[in-house]
Amino acid sequence: MKQQHILFIFRSLGTGGSQKVQAFVANSCVKRGYKVTILSMSKEKCSIDIDNRINIVTLDYDKVNNTRGNRIKYLVNRMKYVVEFRRKCIKIDPDLVCSFLIDIVRLTVIALRFTKYPILGSERADPSQFEENKIKKYNSSLNKCTAVVFQLEEASKLYKLNPNVISEVIPNPAMIRNIKEVIEKKDTEELFVFGAGRLSKQKRFDVLIDAYNEVKKIHPEYHLKIYGDGEELEFLKSKVSLLNLEDSVVFKGNVKNIFQDVNNKSIFVLTSDFEGIPNVITESLINKIPCISTDCSPGGARLLLDNGLGGDVVERENYKKISESIIKYIENPDYSQKKVDYGYKHIKKFNPQVIEERWMNLIERIIE
């Protein structure tokens, strides 16, 4: 009997929530006896755990992105890229194509039009943030898939899938970012609050800085660490300077292990306006780190923190409320510890073995 072959389309192999979950599914397929190939749309260095039995093929979409300033050149290069993308997929000749992130799903659908390959697409973000014309385009693409997976029920309701499209809601597995990391709480007295993620407008690190500014007025012994890089870096540095916080806020950049400095008094805060299911909250809960999050759309943080039982969930953009939660955690360790204990138990509901089984059942349903 022919070994069935699954092709996974990755935006890149760099660190990211979507890549982490997609790698989890790809590795699970190898364990189940499937042949697996990854086609990465970027030549970015691999920083996630990929089974060494998986063949990796790369394209370089970054070259296309670099020509965005010239519309005609960008459109020509994009078309060439789609043609090359299609050629590589046909050469690989899989039994199933699995594509994560809605814009990558759309590109996959366009590139593989009029081919025989079934597509399993997965929306990983918050579609409520899209303009109506984008929702229509993405909806059309999802309806050309054989199956679609959402992280949250709330996200699935924003699309109108045809009855013939298999639709599943499968949450992220609770696991750490990289199995090679050993996360240990350091035996230090360093006092800090920290946030992590791409420094983009969506993540609202400006709100985190404003919240910390309030905390510092009452607890100057605490400082703030921000892990990540991105287009908002200079703006955020300017904000820190304007608030005279240069001695208290540290930008750590991209690091492999964002928990490298944590101790028993560290507090993780997420201030995003919207997310899918924030993996960084999952990782914090697994590592028994107190968490505070905004109620980011469409509800992933609230799901992970079980409506506030596993960590405070506060109104988006409200830096005053965020600062009040941080101060409460600092001044009431029993309150914080109660949240940690509950969150650690709750996150076990997202057992990787259970999530793996749901993915494998869906894949078997499509191709067998």
N, C-alpha and C positions, 0 to 999 in steps of 0.2 A: 504493500500500500504506500502511495506517495506521501511523503512528509509534507504537511500543510505549512504554507509559508505566509507569514504576516509581516507587512511593511509598516513601520511607524514613522510618521512625519513629525520631526521636531523643529521648532523655530530655531533652537540652538541647544547645545549640550552644556551651557553654563548654568550656574546656580539659579534656581527659580522654582516657585511652587508648582507650576504646571509641568515643568520638566521632571521634577521629582516624582510626581504621581505617574506620569507617562512612563518613566523608567521603571517604576514599580510594576506597572502592567506588562511592559515588555519583558522584564526579568521573570515575571510569573509565567508568561507564555513559554519561555525557554524551559522552565522547570516542568511544564506540562507536556513537553515533547515537541512543541512547534519549532520550526525554523524561523528565525527572526532577523530582519534587517532594519537598521535605522537609517533614514535619509535626513540629515541635518541641513537646514537651510542656511546655516552659518558655519564658518570655519573656526568659530570660537573654541578655545581649548575645553575639553571635557572636564567638568568638575562635579559630576554626579556619578553614582554607582551604576555601572553598566556591566552586565554579565559578559565575561570574556568570550563566550560562544556567539555573541551577537556581532554580525558584520556591520560596520559603520561606513556610510557613504556621505560625502559632504558636497554642498553647493555653496556659493558665496553671494548671498543676497545683499550683504553689506555694500558690495560694489554698486548694486542697483540703487540702494538708499542714498549713497553718496552723490548721486546725480539728480536728486530731487529739485535742486535749484534751477535746472534746465528742464522744463516740462516735456519738451519733445524728446530730448535724449533719455529722460527718465522713462517715458512710455515705451520707447523703442527697446531700451535695456530690460524693462519689465517683461515685455513680450518675448524677448529672447530667453529670458530666465524661465518663463512658463513653458516654452518649447523644450528647453533642456531638462526641466523638471519632469515633463511628460515622458521624454525619451528615456530618462533614467528609470522611472517607474515601470515602463513597459519592458525594459531590459531585465529588471529584477523579477518581473512577472509574478506578483504575489497572489495569494488566494483571498487576501483581505488587506485593505489599507486603513490604518488607524491614525486619525489626525486630531490633535488637540489645539484649542484656541480658535475662536470663531473666524478670525481673518485668515488663519492657515487652513481651516476647513474650506472656506470659500475658494481660496487659491487651488486647493487640491481638487475640488469639484470642477472648477474651470479647466484645469490642466488635464484631467482624466475624462473629460466629456467624450461620449461615444466609445468608451472602452468597456471591458467586461467586468472591471474590478468593483466589488462592493466596498463601500466606504462607511466606516464607523467614525462619526464625528463627535467631538465633545466640546461643549461650551464651558469655559472655566471662569468667566468673569461675571459682571453684573450688567445684563442687557438693558436694564432700565436707564443706563447712562447714555445709550445710543440715541441718535436722532431717528425720527420716524423712517426716513428714506434708507438709513442703514439697517434698521430692523427688517424692513421689507427685503433688502438684498440678502441679508443673512438668513432670513426665513426661507427664501427661495433656495438657497444653497443647502440648508438642512433638510429640505424636502427632497433633495436629490440624493441624500444618503440612505443607506439601508437601515441604519440605526443611529440614534443620537443619545448621548449620555450627558446629563446635567448633574451639577453638584448639589443643587438645592431645588426643592419643589417650586419655590417662589420664582426662580429663574425660568423654569420650564413653562410657567404660565404665561410668559411674555411672548412666546412663539406659538404659531398655529401649525402644527404638523399634520400631514395627511394620515389617514388611518393605516396606510400600508407601511409607514415608517415606525420602526420599533423605538419606543422612547423609554428610557430608564433614568431614575435618579439614584446615583451612587455617590455617597460622600467620600471624602479623602480618608485614607488610612492614617491612623495615629502612629507616626514613626518619626525618628530623628532625620535630619537633613542628609547625613552621610554616615554610613555604618562604620566608617573608619574613624569617626570622631569619638573621643571619649570625653563626655561632659561631666566634669566634676566641679562642685562648688568649692571655691578656694577658701582657705582658712585665713581670711583677711578681714580687716575692719573698714575697708573702703566702702563708702556709702554712695550709691548712685542709682538713678533711674535710667532706663535705656529704652531706645526704640530701634527698629531695624527695618530695612526695605529700600527699594529704589527711591532716590530722592526726586520724586515727581509730585506734581500738584495733587494728584489723587490721594497720596499718603498723608498729606497735611502735617508735615513736620513743623510748619510754622505754628500750628495750634499746640503741638507738643512743647515747643520753645516758650510760647506764651504761658502755658500751664506751669512749666517748670519755673518760670520767672516769679509766679505767685508762690510756689512752694519754697523757693529760695528765701523769700522775705521772712518765712517762719522757721525754715530749716536750712540755714546757709551751709550746714555741714554736708548736705547732699549735693552732688553734681549730676550732670546729664551727659550720657554717651549716646551718640547716634551712629549706627552702623549702616553703611551703604554708600552708593554714589549715584549721580544722576544730574539732570539738567537744572535742578533747583539748588544745587550746592552753593553757588555764589550768592544767590538771593538769601539763602538761610544764614550764610556766614555774615552777610550784611545786617540781617535782623539781629543776630547775636551781638554784633558790634554796637548796633543802635541801642540795645538794651543793657549795654555794658556787662555782658555775660562771658566775655572772652576767657576769663580765668575759670569758668564753671562749666562750660559746654565744650565737649570734645567730639570732633568729627573723626571717626575711626576708619572710614573708607570701607572698601569691600574686604572682608576677611572670611576665611573658610568656616570658622566657628564663632558665631556671634555670642556664644555663651562662655567664651574663654575667660572672662573676668568675674563671672557671677559668684556671689557668696550668699549667705542666708538672709542678708538684708537688701538684696537687689530687688528691683521692681520693674517689670516689663510693661510698657504702655504702647498701645496701638491707637493711632488717631485718624485712620483713613476715613474718607467719605464713602468709599465703596470698595468691596473686595469680593472674591468668591468665598472659599473657605480658607481663612488665613492660616497657612501652615506654621507660621511663626508662633501663633497662639497654641497650636497643637504641641509644638516642640517645647514651649514654655511649660505647659501643663504636665507633659511627660517628665520634665526635669524639676517639677515641684517649685516653679518660680511664680510668685504672685503676679497676676495679670489684671490689667485694666484695659478696656477697649471702648471705643465709640461704637454706637449701634449702626455700624456700616451696612449699607444696602448691598445685597438683598437679604441679609440675615445670617451670614455665616458665623460671625463672631458670637452672636446671640445663641446660635445652635451649640457651638463649642463650649461656651460658658454657661449653658443651660439656663438661659434667661437671668443671668446674674448670680446664680448660686455658686458657680465656680470662679467668679471674678466679676468685679463691678462692670456693668455695661451702662455707658452714659451717652447723653445726647451729642450728636455730631456737632463739631465746630465750637462747642461750649467749653472753652478752656478753663473757665471758673469751676465748673462741675468736675472736670478732669483733675484739676489741682486739689479740689476738696477730697476726691477719692484717694489721691496719692498721699495727702496729709493724713487721712484716716488710716491708711495702711501703715504709715510710719509710726503714728502715735498709738495705734492699737494692734500690736502684733498678734493677739489672739484672734481678732477679727480677720486679719490677713491669713493666718494659718488655717482658719476654718474654711476659707475660700480655696486655699491650696489643696487641702485634704479632699474636699468635695470634687474639685476640678480633676484631680489625679484619678479618682474613682470613675468619674463620668467619662473621661476620655478613653477609657478601656472599652467603651461601647463601640468605638471605631477600630476594633481589633483588625490588624492587617490580614489575618487569615480569613475573616468573614468578608472583608472587602474584596480580597483576591478571588474568593469563590464566586462572588456576584459578577465580577468581570469575566471570569472564565466561563460561567454559564451563559452569559450573553454572547461571547465570541463563539462558543460551540453552537449556539442557536443560529448564528448567522452563516457559518461556513460548513457545518456538518449535516 
